[in-house]
Every structure is written in C-alpha cells, then in structure tokens.
Amino acid sequence: MKKISPALEQRLKKAARAAAKKSYSPYSTFPVGAAILAGSGRIHAGCNIENASYGLCNCAERTAIFTAAALGEREVRCVVVYTPTQTATPPCGACRQVINEFGPQARVISICDSDHCIDTTLDALLPHAFGPRNLA
Ligand code: THU
C-alpha cells in the first residue's frame, strides 16, 4: 500500500465531511459522506442517497466509488467515511465488497465528530474476499 501524505489525508477527510452535507437521507436521518483516493491521484466524493423504496438506498462509499469508476478510475487507494456521530462508522458489508473490486489493498479510515477513528485496511475488514481473481 502506497503511503498517503498527512496533507492528502486531511484533504480526503475534508472531502468526506463536505460530502455528508449533500446526503439525501430522509428515512434514516443518518447522513454519511465518503471520499476516495483513486489511482489517478484524484479525490472523488459521495454521500448516501436513499429512496422511498428503502432497499434501493445507496451508501456514501458506493456513490463515491461508482462515480469514480464512471469517470474511468479503476483503482481505489484509500476510502474515508465520515458520519456526524460520536463513534466512527465502518463501511457496511456491501460496501466492503465494492471497495474490494477496485481496492483490495485500500486503506479505510472512518472519522466522526469526536476523536474516535477507525484506521484500517480493506483486507482486515473483508478477509479472504471474493473478487475478480476468483473468476479468472
Ligand atoms: N450507510 C452508508 O452510507 N455507509 C455505510 O457504510 C453504512 C450505512 C447509509 C445507508 C443508509 O442511507 C444509512 O446510512 C443508514 O443505514
């Protein structure tokens, strides 16, 4: 995993916080923002977007990754998740699987409104993941 500079880490955290402000979460009232560092070096952000048909809600992490992928990105180096809570929120299982597609080596950082932070890796969150290699 390539090291991320403290300045870049701060930019990612700022982008994740800003993205949460765009959250559309009238049903859960649980806003989430995510920012990813892509292989190009660019930061892509996203928020959770809910739907009256609850099962169609999309998490912030997947919004960010799908946005990046639609722009041609194929590598996720780091994911930052922000929630305006006192405890940091780790990515849900579905998002772990989606992160694995483009970022099996990704660093995953969850931040919130207190000092609580989860700084880990996708491999630790989703060990023995099923991924593209299993279809080869
Ligand atoms: N949510 C995320 O955006 N990311 C996660 O990793 C956990 C859950 C969203 C989905 C839903 O809009 C709300 O949080 C409550 O589950």
Residues whose N, C-alpha, C, O or C-beta is under 5 A from the ligand:
A	BS01	THU	S25 S28 F30 V32 N48 E50 C57 N58 C59 A60 E61 P90 P91 C92 C95
